[in-house]
Amino acid sequence: MMPTLVERRTFLQGAAVTGGAAVALPSIFADQVGAASANSTNILLTVTLAGGNDAINTVGPFADGRYQDLRGSLALSASTAHVARDGQYFHPNLRRLATRFRRGEVAVVQGVGDPLKDHSHFSNMARWQTGLPNGAIHRTGWLGRWLDANSNAAFTALTVGGQGVPLHLRGASSTVTDLPRGGGGLYGADTSDRRDRVMYTRLSRMARGSTGRPWVDAVADVNDQAIDAAQAVSPAYNIELPEDRFHSDMLLSARLLNLNLGTRVMNVWHSGYDTHDNQVDGNPAQGDHADLLDELDRGLDTFFTTLNPSIAPRVTVVVYSEFGRRGEANGSRGTDHGAGGTMFVVGSGVAGGMYGSPLNVRDLDDRGDFKVSMDFRRVYSGLVEHWLGGDPDQVLGGSYNSLNVFAGQAPGPAGPPPAADDLQGRAEAIRARNNARRSDNLRYHSPSF
C-alpha cells in the first residue's frame, strides 16, 4: 500500500521546501541532528503580524491630550494601561509583555517602517520580507539569503502552522521545513496501526536497496526521509494544543526548539490585523484589536515559559507588521492603512528599552499617517550582525547603520544544549540507515510538493 498524494502532502508539504523547489534528501537530516549537541548557536523566531498592526494603540502616549483628541473613540486610557517609559504605555492586554519589558527583556523599536510609504499589503509585506534596498522585491528573502550562506540542513529553518513558507525565509538554495499545526497527520510518525507499520517498514527497505528504476527509488527515498523526520519531530506534538491558533503555534515552536534539532530561524504567523472596522467594541480596550494583542501577549509568554532553560538564552523573537495604521479613526470604528509602526525584539539576551523616535501624535504626514523615522532594514541589519553572526551588507544588499538591541552577547556558542530524550539514539539510527542508501546527495524534484 503506497501513501496517497494527500497523505504525503500532509507531512511538511512533501518533507521540506527549498528556494529552488527541490527537496534535500537523505543524509542532511541525520547530520544536522548529530551536530546539534556540538553546535549550540543563537536562534531567531520571527512573528509576522499580518494585516498592518495599529502601532499607536499597541505602545503609545495614552496620557497625552493630543493623542486623546486624535484617536477619539479609539483612545485608550493610561489608567488601565501598563507604563513603559518616557510617557509611553503598553496596551492593557500586553500585561505579560510589559512585565518582560520591566525585566529588561524587550526592546521596543518605534517609528519603524518603509520610507517608501506604500499602503499596499502585498507590496509592502514583500519589501519587508525581501529586505533589499530601494524597495526592490526579489524571489529570495533576507533570512533566506542568510541561510544560503550558512546552512542547508533540513530543520535549520522552520515555519510553523502549515501556511506555506514565507518569502523572508526563502533562499536560492536553502531548505525550509513547513510544519503543520496538528501532529495527527505527520506522515510516518504514528506506527500504532499494523498496516501503517508494514508500509513504513517496506518503504525503508526500498530506500536501502535499488529497484533499478530511478523514479521508484526516488519516491522510496523521499518517503523514507519523511518517516525519519516525522519520528524526530513527533515528540513536540505529544500534547493537547490550545484552540487559539497563534497560542498553539507558539507552544509548538518552543517544544520543537526543545528537541534541539539544530534550528536557527523560525516563523509564526499571526493574522487579522487589518482592522478597518470594529477595531473596538464600545470600550477601546475591547474589540478585535484588543483580542489580537491578548493572543499575542499569551502566545509570547507561553513560548518563553515553555522553552528549556538551557535553550532560552539563545532565543530571540522579533515581532513586526507591514505597516502601522492612520492617526485618526475612520467611520467604521476602525483604522486605515498607515506608515510608521512599532517592532518588538524579545529575549533574555536583549538590552531592553525604547529605541528610535516615538510615533508623534503632533507631527503626522500630509496623509495623516505617523511618520517613519527608522528604516526597518536597520533592525534587520542589527539582528543579522549582532545575533545571527552574519554579514548584514551581504544579506541586505546594502549598508545600514545596524541597530544593536543586544546586551553585548557575541553570537555563537552559549552553553551546553539540553538533553532531548533519545535524540542521540534516533540520530544514530537515522545516520546508519542513510549510510546504507545508494546516494547521500540525491535530489528529487516533484511538481506535487
C-alpha positions in Angstrom: 0.0 0.0 0.0 1.6 3.3 -1.1 0.7 6.6 0.5 -1.7 8.8 -1.4 -0.7 12.3 -2.6 -2.9 13.8 0.1 -1.1 11.8 2.8 2.3 12.8 1.5 1.4 16.4 1.3 0.1 16.3 4.9 3.7 15.9 6.1 5.8 19.0 5.6 4.3 19.7 2.2 6.5 16.9 1.0 9.2 16.7 3.7 10.8 20.1 3.0 10.6 23.1 0.7 13.6 25.0 -0.7 14.1 28.1 -2.7 14.5 26.1 -5.8 11.5 23.9 -5.1 13.9 20.9 -4.6 13.7 18.6 -1.6 17.0 18.0 0.0 17.2 14.3 0.9 18.8 11.5 3.0 21.9 12.4 4.9 21.4 16.1 5.8 18.8 15.4 8.4 20.9 13.0 10.4 24.0 15.1 10.0 22.1 18.1 11.4 20.7 16.2 14.4 24.1 14.7 15.2 25.7 18.1 15.1 23.2 19.7 17.3 24.9 18.6 20.5 28.1 20.3 19.5 26.8 23.4 17.8 24.7 25.5 20.3 24.1 28.8 18.4 21.7 31.6 18.5 18.1 31.2 17.3 15.7 33.9 15.8 12.0 33.5 15.7 10.0 36.0 13.5 6.4 36.7 14.4 4.6 38.2 11.4 1.6 40.3 12.4 -0.2 40.2 9.1 -2.5 43.0 8.1 -0.9 46.1 9.5 -0.9 46.5 13.3 -2.2 49.7 14.9 1.1 50.6 16.5 0.0 53.7 18.3 -2.6 51.7 20.3 0.0 49.0 20.9 2.5 51.2 22.6 1.5 54.9 22.7 1.3 58.1 24.7 -2.1 57.4 26.2 -1.9 60.2 28.8 -1.2 62.8 26.1 -4.2 65.1 25.4 -3.3 65.3 21.7 -3.4 61.5 21.5 -6.8 61.5 23.1 -8.1 64.2 20.7 -6.6 62.4 17.6 -7.8 59.0 18.4 -11.3 60.0 19.7 -13.4 56.8 20.3 -10.3 54.6 19.8 -8.2 56.3 22.5 -7.0 54.1 25.3 -6.8 55.3 28.9 -3.4 55.4 30.7 -5.2 54.4 33.9 -5.8 50.8 32.5 -2.5 50.5 30.5 1.0 49.4 31.6 3.7 52.0 32.0 6.6 51.7 29.6 8.9 54.7 29.7 9.1 58.3 28.6 5.4 58.8 28.6 4.7 55.7 26.7 2.3 52.9 27.7 1.7 49.3 26.7 -1.9 48.4 25.7 -3.9 47.0 28.6 -3.8 43.5 27.1 0.0 43.4 26.9 0.4 42.8 30.6 2.9 39.9 30.3 5.0 41.7 27.7 5.1 44.8 29.8 6.4 42.6 32.7 9.2 41.3 30.5 9.9 44.9 29.5 10.4 45.9 33.1 12.8 43.0 33.4 14.9 44.4 30.6 14.0 41.7 28.1 12.0 43.7 25.5 13.3 46.3 23.0 10.5 48.5 21.7 11.6 49.9 18.3 9.5 52.9 17.5 8.8 54.8 14.3 10.0 51.9 12.2 8.8 51.2 8.7 9.5 51.5 5.0 10.3 55.1 3.8 8.5 54.5 0.5 5.1 55.0 2.1 3.4 52.2 0.2 0.0 51.4 1.7 -0.5 48.1 -0.2 -0.5 44.9 2.0 1.1 42.9 -0.8 4.0 45.0 -2.0 4.7 46.4 1.5 4.9 42.9 3.0 7.0 41.7 0.1 9.5 44.5 0.7 9.7 43.8 4.4 10.3 40.2 3.7 12.7 40.7 0.8 14.7 43.3 2.8 16.5 44.7 -0.2 17.3 48.5 -0.6 15.3 51.0 -2.6 12.1 48.9 -2.4 13.5 46.1 -4.6 11.4 42.9 -4.5 13.2 39.6 -5.2 12.3 35.9 -5.1 14.6 35.5 -2.0 14.1 36.9 1.5 16.6 38.4 3.9 16.7 35.3 6.2 16.7 33.0 3.2 19.9 34.7 1.9 21.4 34.4 5.4 20.5 30.7 5.3 22.1 30.3 1.9 25.4 31.5 3.4 25.2 29.3 6.5 23.3 26.1 6.2 21.3 23.8 4.0 20.1 21.3 6.6 16.6 20.0 6.9 15.5 21.6 10.2 17.7 24.7 10.2 14.7 26.8 9.2 11.2 26.1 10.2 7.8 27.7 9.7 5.0 26.5 11.9 1.3 26.4 11.1 1.1 24.8 7.7 0.5 28.1 5.9 3.4 27.8 3.5 7.0 29.1 3.5 7.1 32.9 3.9 9.2 35.0 1.4 11.6 36.1 4.1 12.8 32.5 4.8 13.2 31.6 1.1 16.7 31.5 -0.3 18.2 30.4 -3.6 19.3 27.0 -2.2 18.4 26.8 1.5 15.9 24.3 2.8 12.9 25.4 4.8 10.5 23.0 6.5 6.8 23.8 6.8 5.3 22.0 9.8 1.6 21.6 10.2 -0.3 22.8 13.3 -1.7 19.4 14.2 0.5 16.4 14.6 -2.0 13.7 13.8 -1.2 13.9 10.1 2.5 13.6 10.3 3.3 11.0 7.7 5.4 8.3 9.3 5.0 9.3 12.9 2.1 7.1 14.0 3.0 3.4 13.9 0.2 2.2 16.1 -1.7 0.7 13.1 -0.1 -2.6 11.9 -0.8 -1.8 8.2 1.0 1.6 8.5 3.9 -0.1 10.3 4.2 -2.6 7.5 4.1 0.2 4.9 6.7 2.3 6.6 9.0 -0.7 7.0 8.7 -1.7 3.4 9.4 1.9 2.2 12.5 2.0 4.4 13.7 -1.3 3.0 13.1 0.0 -0.6 15.3 3.0 0.3 18.1 0.8 1.4 18.2 -1.1 -1.9 17.7 -0.4 -5.6 14.8 -1.5 -7.9 16.7 -0.4 -11.0 14.0 2.2 -11.7 15.2 5.7 -10.7 11.8 7.2 -10.2 10.7 4.4 -7.9 13.9 4.6 -5.9 13.5 8.4 -5.6 9.9 8.0 -4.3 11.1 5.5 -1.7 13.9 7.8 -0.6 11.5 10.8 -0.3 9.1 8.8 1.8 11.8 7.3 4.0 13.1 10.8 4.6 9.6 11.9 5.6 9.3 9.0 8.0 12.6 9.7 9.7 11.8 13.4 10.0 8.3 12.8 11.3 9.6 10.5 14.0 12.1 13.1 15.1 9.6 16.0 15.5 6.6 13.9 16.7 7.6 14.3 20.5 6.8 18.0 20.1 3.2 17.1 19.2 2.6 14.9 22.2 0.4 17.4 24.0 -3.1 18.8 23.6 -2.6 22.1 21.8 -4.8 25.2 22.6 -7.6 26.1 20.2 -6.2 29.6 19.7 -4.1 29.2 16.6 -1.3 31.6 17.5 -1.1 30.3 21.0 -0.9 26.8 19.6 1.8 27.7 17.1 4.0 29.4 19.7 3.7 26.5 22.1 4.6 24.1 19.3 7.5 26.3 18.3 9.0 26.2 21.8 8.6 22.4 22.0 10.3 22.0 18.6 13.2 24.1 19.8 13.5 22.0 22.9 14.1 18.9 20.7 17.4 20.6 19.8 17.3 19.7 16.1 19.7 22.4 15.0 17.1 25.0 14.2 18.4 28.6 13.7 15.4 30.5 12.3 11.7 30.1 12.6 8.5 31.9 11.6 5.0 32.0 13.0 2.1 33.9 11.5 -0.5 35.9 13.5 -3.1 37.3 11.1 -6.1 39.6 11.4 -4.5 43.0 12.0 -6.3 44.7 9.0 -8.7 46.4 11.4 -10.7 48.7 9.0 -13.8 48.2 11.1 -14.9 47.1 14.5 -11.4 47.6 15.9 -13.0 48.5 19.2 -16.2 47.4 20.8 -17.6 50.2 23.0 -14.7 50.3 25.4 -11.4 51.0 23.4 -9.7 48.2 25.5 -12.1 45.7 24.0 -12.8 44.6 20.4 -10.8 43.0 17.6 -7.5 44.7 18.1 -7.6 44.1 21.9 -8.3 40.4 21.3 -5.4 40.2 18.9 -3.0 41.8 21.3 -4.3 39.5 24.1 -3.5 36.5 21.8 -0.1 37.9 21.1 0.7 38.5 24.7 -0.4 35.0 25.8 1.4 33.3 22.9 4.7 35.1 23.5 4.5 34.3 27.2 3.7 30.6 26.6 6.6 30.4 24.2 9.2 31.7 26.6 7.9 29.8 29.6 7.9 26.5 27.6 11.5 26.8 26.4 14.0 24.6 28.1 16.0 27.0 30.4 19.3 25.9 28.7 17.9 26.9 25.3 16.1 30.1 26.2 19.2 32.4 26.4 19.9 31.5 22.8 16.4 32.5 21.5 15.3 36.0 20.4 11.8 36.8 19.0 11.2 39.7 16.6 7.6 40.9 16.1 6.9 43.0 13.1 4.0 44.1 10.8 4.0 45.5 7.3 2.8 49.0 8.3 1.0 50.9 11.1 -2.4 52.5 10.9 -3.5 56.0 10.2 -3.7 58.5 13.0 -7.4 59.2 13.0 -10.2 56.6 13.2 -12.3 56.1 10.1 -16.1 56.0 10.0 -16.4 52.3 10.8 -14.9 52.2 14.3 -11.6 51.2 12.7 -8.4 52.5 11.2 -7.0 52.6 7.6 -3.5 51.7 6.3 -0.8 53.9 7.6 3.0 54.1 7.7 5.2 54.3 10.9 4.9 51.3 13.2 6.5 49.5 16.1 8.6 46.3 16.4 9.4 44.2 19.4 12.6 42.3 20.0 12.2 39.9 22.9 14.5 37.7 24.8 16.9 37.4 27.7 19.8 38.5 25.5 18.1 41.8 24.6 19.1 45.1 26.1 15.6 46.2 26.9 14.3 49.7 26.4 12.8 52.2 23.9 14.7 52.6 20.6 14.1 55.1 17.9 11.7 58.0 17.9 8.2 57.6 19.3 5.2 57.9 17.0 4.5 61.6 17.2 0.8 62.4 17.5 1.6 66.1 16.9 3.5 65.6 13.6 1.7 63.5 11.1 2.4 63.4 7.4 0.2 65.1 4.8 -1.9 61.9 4.6 -2.5 61.7 8.3 0.0 58.9 8.9 2.5 58.5 11.6 5.9 59.2 10.1 8.6 56.6 9.5 11.8 57.7 11.4 13.7 54.4 11.1 14.1 52.1 8.1 13.2 48.6 9.1 16.4 47.4 7.5 18.4 48.9 10.3 16.7 46.4 12.7 17.3 43.5 10.3 21.0 44.6 9.9 21.4 44.5 13.7 19.7 41.1 14.0 22.0 39.6 11.3 25.2 41.2 12.6 24.7 41.0 16.4 22.5 37.9 16.9 23.0 35.6 13.9 26.6 36.5 13.3 26.2 37.1 9.6 27.3 39.8 7.1 24.4 42.3 7.0 25.7 44.1 3.9 25.7 40.8 2.0 22.3 39.8 3.3 20.5 43.1 2.7 22.3 44.2 -0.4 23.4 47.5 1.1 25.0 49.1 4.1 22.8 50.2 7.0 23.6 51.6 10.4 22.8 48.4 12.4 20.6 48.9 15.4 22.1 46.8 18.1 19.5 45.9 20.8 21.5 43.2 22.4 23.3 43.2 25.7 26.8 42.7 24.4 26.4 39.0 23.7 28.5 37.8 20.9 26.7 35.3 18.5 27.8 31.7 18.8 28.1 29.0 21.4 26.2 29.8 24.6 26.4 26.9 27.0 25.6 23.2 26.6 22.5 22.1 24.8 19.7 20.4 26.7 19.3 16.6 26.8 16.4 15.7 24.5 15.1 12.2 25.4 16.5 9.7 22.9 17.6 12.3 20.4 21.1 11.0 20.0 19.9 7.4 19.6 17.5 8.5 17.0 20.2 10.4 15.2 22.5 7.3 15.2 19.7 5.1 13.8 18.9 7.6 11.1 22.6 8.0 10.2 23.1 4.3 9.9 20.1 4.0 7.7 21.3 6.8 5.5 24.7 5.3 5.2 23.1 2.2 3.6 21.4 4.3 0.9 22.5 4.4 -2.7 23.3 8.2 -2.8 23.6 10.6 0.0 23.4 13.5 -2.4 20.2 12.6 -4.3 17.8 15.4 -5.0 14.3 14.7 -6.2 12.1 17.3 -7.9 8.4 16.8 -7.8 5.6 19.2 -9.0 3.3 17.8 -6.3 5.3 19.4 -3.4 
